[in-house]
Amino acid sequence: MLGVVLLACVGCTSAYVSRDVVYFGTAKASFHITPKTEYQLFNYTCKNLLGGLVTLWWLHGGWTTFNQTRVKAYVDGETTPSFNIQVYTAVAMGFNDESHVPWGNTRLGSSGHQGAYNAIRIPFYRNFSMTLTMDSRETKNQTGWFYIRGLEATALQLGDSLFIPPSTGARLRVYTSENVTLQPLDYIDVVPKLMGRGALYAVTVMIQSKNFDVLEGCFRAYFNSSNENVTLLSSGTEEYFFSSSYFGAASNGFALPMSGLLHYHANTTLSAYRVHQVDPIIFNSGFRLRWRNGEKADPASGQKCTAIDSGNVIGHPGVSHVTFYAYVYQWP
């Protein structure tokens, strides 16, 4: 009797049969990278018509600016990459802070100097390619180490019960806002206005400001194509990462399965991550995610995040320099 994996899933036409599942991957030791070139780490074409899922990749490099090395992913022949990310920013190791190494969970982590792994799944249907580009300040050939793993005929799992097969055309996009300067009470689109269906899966952030009054800022989500009706994902920045009081009791940092604070310095800089594997933020008719640099409170009720133009400013938020990465799955 054949083993059958029964899925409650979006867009499934039949159950997957275990004999269809195929492992793929490779490892590269001491490969050489030339400055100012896009080096191909991996290229793979599915052997069947059921699509594939990259399950994990790991990278280590010996060059000084490794933390700003860029990795790009190209899916199914696209010429513009699905994502273009800096290795350390993608796992929330902002400001090149390795003080918490080794750390990790089932999706993100680092267990050695100048290295990191990323296990946020990458679905594709026919072909997947990954490349590496060193920071432009590197002028000499360098040496790296890399491996990648995946499975064909395997669905993307969100939460405990939702499965999205690659045949639906599901894609992982990483929306990046790098080194953006915000004035007090400015908004930033962590995820821009999107149409269609999908899920917010993870967010990493780096913040530099004169004080942490900016952490009064809330995360606001919009779940329709008109992006009018707001839903609060948190009533403060640190709450989104399961902390409180400007990360006060957690200022030494933490790395948990769903969230982490990997850098915190003198109430002026921080770097954190949030993974929505347990609580995926699903949308069906458009989505947008915004963060505010500081916040106002309604003068009548005292409630935060409800006053937009009116209200009382909380504390004295200053100019901030921020970087956000948002991992978002999208499907038709």
PyMOL commands that set and color helices and strands:
alter all, ss='L'
color gray80, all
select helices_A, chain A and resi 18-20+66-68+87-90+94-96+166-168+212-216+237-240+245-250
alter helices_A, ss='H'
color red, helices_A
select strands_A, chain A and resi 4-5+16-17+22-33+39-45+52-61+70-75+83-86+103-104+108-110+115-118+122-124+127-133+142-152+156-158+162-164+171-182+187-194+197-209+219-222+230-232+254-255+259-265+269-275+281-283+287-292+296-297+312-313+320-331
alter strands_A, ss='S'
color yellow, strands_A
deselect
rebuild
show_as cartoon
